[in-house]
Amino acid sequence: MVAGQMNCPSCHAVISSRRSGKCGVCGEALPPELLFTDEQRKKLETQMAELEKNHRASLDHLNRVCEHAHSGTFAPPPIYNTKDL
């Protein structure tokens, strides 16, 4: 076992999800002390929602940049303009 690693008491596999309530290997119910508390679960859900929101915004921005670059009106910054070298 690795320090800080949680294992299933039934099959001793590493617990892959503390949210599901069951071991991902043997399917046995995990004891409550190995699961996230309601407060921890809510905090995790809030953090995941924020990460997903930021990820979507980043992808939207990247798509706009790519569309602009492929529109034919995009000029690279002067540092990348090889005719000036």
Phi, psi and omega in degrees: 000147177262141180303133179084353180275137179256137182237150177295130179291340181275310185245354178068014175287153176295133179286120183270340179212122178269004180262331188286329181090352180231152175291135179286349181260303185261345178081001179290149177294137178270145178294149183307327182291346177263354182261161174292146172285167177302319180296315179297319181296316179296318179297317179296318179297320178296314179297318180295320179297319179294317177298317179296319178298314179294322179296314178300318179297320178295318179294319177300316179298314179299318178297319178296318179297316180295318178299319178296318181295325182272357182281347181091355180258000183273127175246128179296157178303152183306327182300334181262000181279105189287340181292341179273357182277000000 
